[in-house]
Amino acid sequence: VNAIQRSDMAVIGTWRDSIRVNEALAKDYMAKHGMEKLVNDVISRCPTKALSLKNTANVSRADGISSVAVTDTQSLQIDNHNCV
């Protein structure tokens, strides 16, 4: 209703493809903001808990899982089916 009053266009939907990741940008983010900001502002705010931080060796290679290395030993794992 509010979108109509403001002349905005509201779009509701879900992401269908696997999330595309850019490891260079992820590592730049980590260098600038650090692990605490990644955990507190990115991972913990995911409403469906589709994001998790894992050791790179333990990241799942299953279908529907994307991952991006944020440090030499840690990776952000993304469950594409649960990501909204």
GUKE-487884 format. One record per residue (C-alpha): residue in three letters; residue number from 1; x, y, z. Coordinates in steps of 0.001 Angstrom, whole numbers, plus 500000, padded with zeros to 6 digits. Layout:
BEGIN
<rec><code>ALA</code><pos>NUM</pos><px>X</px><py>Y</py><pz>Z</pz></rec>
...
***
This chain:
BEGIN
<rec><code>VAL</code><pos>1</pos><px>500000</px><py>500000</py><pz>500000</pz></rec>
<rec><code>ASN</code><pos>2</pos><px>502776</px><py>502421</py><pz>500870</pz></rec>
<rec><code>ALA</code><pos>3</pos><px>504426</px><py>501839</py><pz>497471</pz></rec>
<rec><code>ILE</code><pos>4</pos><px>501284</px><py>503066</py><pz>495730</pz></rec>
<rec><code>GLN</code><pos>5</pos><px>501188</px><py>506227</py><pz>497851</pz></rec>
<rec><code>ARG</code><pos>6</pos><px>504819</px><py>507012</py><pz>497042</pz></rec>
<rec><code>SER</code><pos>7</pos><px>504514</px><py>506068</py><pz>493353</pz></rec>
<rec><code>ASP</code><pos>8</pos><px>507092</px><py>503326</py><pz>493821</pz></rec>
<rec><code>MET</code><pos>9</pos><px>507011</px><py>499901</py><pz>492253</pz></rec>
<rec><code>ALA</code><pos>10</pos><px>507037</px><py>497064</py><pz>494773</pz></rec>
<rec><code>VAL</code><pos>11</pos><px>508586</px><py>493757</py><pz>493726</pz></rec>
<rec><code>ILE</code><pos>12</pos><px>508221</px><py>490570</py><pz>495735</pz></rec>
<rec><code>GLY</code><pos>13</pos><px>509963</px><py>487381</py><pz>494713</pz></rec>
<rec><code>THR</code><pos>14</pos><px>512773</px><py>484946</py><pz>495304</pz></rec>
<rec><code>TRP</code><pos>15</pos><px>516208</px><py>484549</py><pz>493768</pz></rec>
<rec><code>ARG</code><pos>16</pos><px>516274</px><py>481519</py><pz>491476</pz></rec>
<rec><code>ASP</code><pos>17</pos><px>519895</px><py>481163</py><pz>490351</pz></rec>
<rec><code>SER</code><pos>18</pos><px>522962</px><py>480436</py><pz>492407</pz></rec>
<rec><code>ILE</code><pos>19</pos><px>524477</px><py>483555</py><pz>493891</pz></rec>
<rec><code>ARG</code><pos>20</pos><px>527477</px><py>484846</py><pz>491962</pz></rec>
<rec><code>VAL</code><pos>21</pos><px>530472</px><py>485607</py><pz>494136</pz></rec>
<rec><code>ASN</code><pos>22</pos><px>533596</px><py>487697</py><pz>493674</pz></rec>
<rec><code>GLU</code><pos>23</pos><px>536465</px><py>486533</py><pz>495881</pz></rec>
<rec><code>ALA</code><pos>24</pos><px>538545</px><py>489668</py><pz>495283</pz></rec>
<rec><code>LEU</code><pos>25</pos><px>535723</px><py>491894</py><pz>496579</pz></rec>
<rec><code>ALA</code><pos>26</pos><px>535121</px><py>489576</py><pz>499535</pz></rec>
<rec><code>LYS</code><pos>27</pos><px>538771</px><py>489719</py><pz>500564</pz></rec>
<rec><code>ASP</code><pos>28</pos><px>538796</px><py>493519</py><pz>500155</pz></rec>
<rec><code>TYR</code><pos>29</pos><px>535711</px><py>493725</py><pz>502414</pz></rec>
<rec><code>MET</code><pos>30</pos><px>537444</px><py>491581</py><pz>505032</pz></rec>
<rec><code>ALA</code><pos>31</pos><px>540607</px><py>493691</py><pz>504889</pz></rec>
<rec><code>LYS</code><pos>32</pos><px>538588</px><py>496875</py><pz>505359</pz></rec>
<rec><code>HIS</code><pos>33</pos><px>535952</px><py>495755</py><pz>507898</pz></rec>
<rec><code>GLY</code><pos>34</pos><px>537250</px><py>492612</py><pz>509622</pz></rec>
<rec><code>MET</code><pos>35</pos><px>535734</px><py>489353</py><pz>510794</pz></rec>
<rec><code>GLU</code><pos>36</pos><px>533606</px><py>490885</py><pz>513552</pz></rec>
<rec><code>LYS</code><pos>37</pos><px>531651</px><py>493073</py><pz>511117</pz></rec>
<rec><code>LEU</code><pos>38</pos><px>531153</px><py>490135</py><pz>508736</pz></rec>
<rec><code>VAL</code><pos>39</pos><px>529692</px><py>487987</py><pz>511487</pz></rec>
<rec><code>ASN</code><pos>40</pos><px>527657</px><py>490688</py><pz>513256</pz></rec>
<rec><code>ASP</code><pos>41</pos><px>526340</px><py>492650</py><pz>510278</pz></rec>
<rec><code>VAL</code><pos>42</pos><px>526139</px><py>490093</py><pz>507484</pz></rec>
<rec><code>ILE</code><pos>43</pos><px>525809</px><py>486532</py><pz>508730</pz></rec>
<rec><code>SER</code><pos>44</pos><px>523740</px><py>487168</py><pz>511868</pz></rec>
<rec><code>ARG</code><pos>45</pos><px>521264</px><py>489388</py><pz>510025</pz></rec>
<rec><code>CYS</code><pos>46</pos><px>520349</px><py>486745</py><pz>507436</pz></rec>
<rec><code>PRO</code><pos>47</pos><px>516667</px><py>485996</py><pz>508190</pz></rec>
<rec><code>THR</code><pos>48</pos><px>516759</px><py>482426</py><pz>506848</pz></rec>
<rec><code>LYS</code><pos>49</pos><px>520239</px><py>481574</py><pz>508197</pz></rec>
<rec><code>ALA</code><pos>50</pos><px>521428</px><py>480764</py><pz>504664</pz></rec>
<rec><code>LEU</code><pos>51</pos><px>524887</px><py>482216</py><pz>505381</pz></rec>
<rec><code>SER</code><pos>52</pos><px>527505</px><py>480474</py><pz>507472</pz></rec>
<rec><code>LEU</code><pos>53</pos><px>531224</px><py>480880</py><pz>508097</pz></rec>
<rec><code>LYS</code><pos>54</pos><px>533239</px><py>477680</py><pz>507737</pz></rec>
<rec><code>ASN</code><pos>55</pos><px>536784</px><py>476501</py><pz>507378</pz></rec>
<rec><code>THR</code><pos>56</pos><px>537558</px><py>476409</py><pz>503670</pz></rec>
<rec><code>ALA</code><pos>57</pos><px>538278</px><py>472666</py><pz>503840</pz></rec>
<rec><code>ASN</code><pos>58</pos><px>534787</px><py>472002</py><pz>505301</pz></rec>
<rec><code>VAL</code><pos>59</pos><px>532730</px><py>473946</py><pz>502753</pz></rec>
<rec><code>SER</code><pos>60</pos><px>530086</px><py>471814</py><pz>501083</pz></rec>
<rec><code>ARG</code><pos>61</pos><px>530390</px><py>471226</py><pz>497351</pz></rec>
<rec><code>ALA</code><pos>62</pos><px>526754</px><py>470122</py><pz>497031</pz></rec>
<rec><code>ASP</code><pos>63</pos><px>524362</px><py>471451</py><pz>494425</pz></rec>
<rec><code>GLY</code><pos>64</pos><px>522773</px><py>474721</py><pz>495505</pz></rec>
<rec><code>ILE</code><pos>65</pos><px>525688</px><py>475784</py><pz>497702</pz></rec>
<rec><code>SER</code><pos>66</pos><px>527894</px><py>478755</py><pz>496811</pz></rec>
<rec><code>SER</code><pos>67</pos><px>531000</px><py>479763</py><pz>498701</pz></rec>
<rec><code>VAL</code><pos>68</pos><px>533472</px><py>482603</py><pz>498714</pz></rec>
<rec><code>ALA</code><pos>69</pos><px>536848</px><py>482635</py><pz>500464</pz></rec>
<rec><code>VAL</code><pos>70</pos><px>537061</px><py>485635</py><pz>502784</pz></rec>
<rec><code>THR</code><pos>71</pos><px>540474</px><py>484740</py><pz>504247</pz></rec>
<rec><code>ASP</code><pos>72</pos><px>543059</px><py>482086</py><pz>503497</pz></rec>
<rec><code>THR</code><pos>73</pos><px>541359</px><py>479636</py><pz>505884</pz></rec>
<rec><code>GLN</code><pos>74</pos><px>537732</px><py>480855</py><pz>506187</pz></rec>
<rec><code>SER</code><pos>75</pos><px>534926</px><py>480828</py><pz>503619</pz></rec>
<rec><code>LEU</code><pos>76</pos><px>531397</px><py>482181</py><pz>503585</pz></rec>
<rec><code>GLN</code><pos>77</pos><px>528999</px><py>479392</py><pz>502601</pz></rec>
<rec><code>ILE</code><pos>78</pos><px>525673</px><py>480353</py><pz>501021</pz></rec>
<rec><code>ASP</code><pos>79</pos><px>522719</px><py>477969</py><pz>500840</pz></rec>
<rec><code>ASN</code><pos>80</pos><px>521108</px><py>479213</py><pz>497626</pz></rec>
<rec><code>HIS</code><pos>81</pos><px>517835</px><py>477356</py><pz>498214</pz></rec>
<rec><code>ASN</code><pos>82</pos><px>517225</px><py>479139</py><pz>501517</pz></rec>
<rec><code>CYS</code><pos>83</pos><px>518510</px><py>482551</py><pz>500492</pz></rec>
<rec><code>VAL</code><pos>84</pos><px>515794</px><py>485162</py><pz>500123</pz></rec>
***
